[in-house]
Amino acid sequence: MLPIIFLSILDDEDREYVTRAYDRFHRLMYKIAGEFAATPDEQEEIFQLAIIRLVNSACTIQKLSETKLSSYIARLTKNTALNYIKHKNVILKHSSPIEAEEYFGGRLSMAPEEIILRQERWELLLGAFRKLTTADQLILE
């Protein structure tokens, strides 16, 4: 099955050439993607990104000899995988959860028991507040 992105190639000759290159080297691309991926989903993601790069380089790959084409596609897939991993690491670095100790400057401001008691008191207060009339609630707000 051919990726639908091949339809984005307007020139029929370019589309035909990329299709033939895909038919010949998609297993190689998938294998290289798997060498860098931690999960099958990542492998598929890298493979799809490599296909997009292959389509974008349609003019370049037509100028290559058959012997250089396999090396070019292998390198394209490897670089795509490395860029994917680098990008993933940047996202993980910037989206890591903040630990309580980091948030409070290396120490917790309250003991866990105090936090639980405070939460219970807050819930009791909220329950009493909801029992008030609307006019009384507006006064307390």
C-alpha positions in Angstrom: 0.0 0.0 0.0 1.4 3.4 -1.0 1.3 6.3 1.3 -1.3 8.9 0.3 1.3 11.7 0.6 2.6 10.5 -2.8 -0.4 12.2 -4.3 1.0 15.5 -3.2 3.8 15.2 -5.8 2.4 17.1 -8.8 4.9 16.0 -11.5 3.9 12.5 -12.7 7.6 11.6 -13.4 8.7 12.6 -9.9 5.7 10.7 -8.4 6.6 7.6 -10.4 10.3 7.7 -9.4 9.5 8.2 -5.7 7.0 5.4 -5.8 9.6 3.0 -7.3 12.2 4.1 -4.7 9.6 3.5 -2.0 8.8 0.1 -3.4 12.5 -0.8 -3.4 13.6 0.6 0.0 10.6 0.8 2.3 11.7 -2.3 4.2 15.2 -0.8 4.7 13.6 2.4 5.9 11.3 0.5 8.3 14.3 -1.5 9.6 16.4 1.6 10.3 13.5 3.3 12.0 13.2 0.3 14.2 16.8 0.4 15.2 16.3 3.8 16.8 12.7 3.5 18.1 11.9 2.5 21.6 8.4 1.2 20.7 6.6 0.0 17.6 4.6 3.3 17.6 7.8 5.3 17.5 9.1 3.1 14.7 6.0 3.9 12.7 6.3 7.6 13.4 9.9 7.7 12.3 9.0 5.7 9.2 6.2 8.1 8.3 8.5 11.1 8.8 11.1 9.6 6.6 8.6 9.1 3.9 7.6 12.7 4.1 11.3 13.7 3.7 11.6 11.2 0.8 8.7 12.9 -1.0 10.2 16.4 -0.3 13.5 15.3 -1.8 12.0 13.9 -5.0 14.1 16.1 -7.3 17.3 15.2 -5.4 16.9 11.5 -5.5 16.3 11.5 -9.3 19.8 12.8 -9.8 21.4 10.0 -7.8 22.8 6.9 -9.3 21.2 3.6 -8.3 24.2 2.8 -6.1 24.0 6.1 -4.2 20.2 6.0 -3.9 20.2 3.2 -1.2 22.8 5.1 0.8 20.9 8.3 0.5 17.6 6.8 1.7 19.3 5.0 4.5 21.0 8.2 5.7 17.7 10.1 5.3 16.0 7.6 7.5 18.8 7.6 10.1 18.8 11.4 10.3 15.1 11.5 10.6 15.3 9.0 13.5 18.0 11.1 15.2 16.0 14.3 14.8 12.9 12.6 16.1 14.8 11.4 19.2 16.3 14.8 19.8 13.0 16.5 19.5 11.4 13.9 21.8 14.1 14.5 24.4 13.5 18.3 24.3 9.8 17.8 24.8 10.4 15.4 27.7 12.9 17.9 29.3 10.4 20.7 29.1 7.4 18.8 30.2 8.7 16.9 33.2 6.5 17.0 36.2 7.5 19.3 39.0 8.3 17.4 42.1 6.9 18.8 45.4 10.4 19.2 46.8 11.5 21.2 43.8 8.4 23.4 44.0 8.8 24.2 47.6 12.5 25.0 47.3 13.9 21.6 48.5 11.6 21.3 51.5 7.9 20.7 52.0 6.2 23.7 53.6 3.7 21.5 55.4 3.7 18.0 56.7 1.5 15.5 54.8 -0.8 15.2 57.7 -1.3 18.9 57.8 -2.2 18.9 54.1 -4.8 16.2 54.6 -6.4 18.0 57.6 -6.5 21.2 55.7 -8.2 19.5 52.7 -10.8 17.9 55.0 -11.5 21.3 56.7 -11.8 22.9 53.3 -14.3 20.3 52.1 -16.4 20.8 55.3 -16.4 24.6 54.8 -17.3 24.2 51.1 -20.2 21.9 52.1 -21.5 24.4 54.6 -21.1 27.2 52.1 -23.2 25.4 49.5 -26.1 25.0 52.1 -26.4 28.8 52.4 -28.8 30.8 50.4 -27.6 32.6 47.3 -27.8 36.0 49.0 -25.7 34.8 51.9 -23.2 33.2 49.5 -22.8 36.6 47.7 -22.2 38.3 51.0 -19.4 35.9 51.9 -17.8 36.0 48.5 
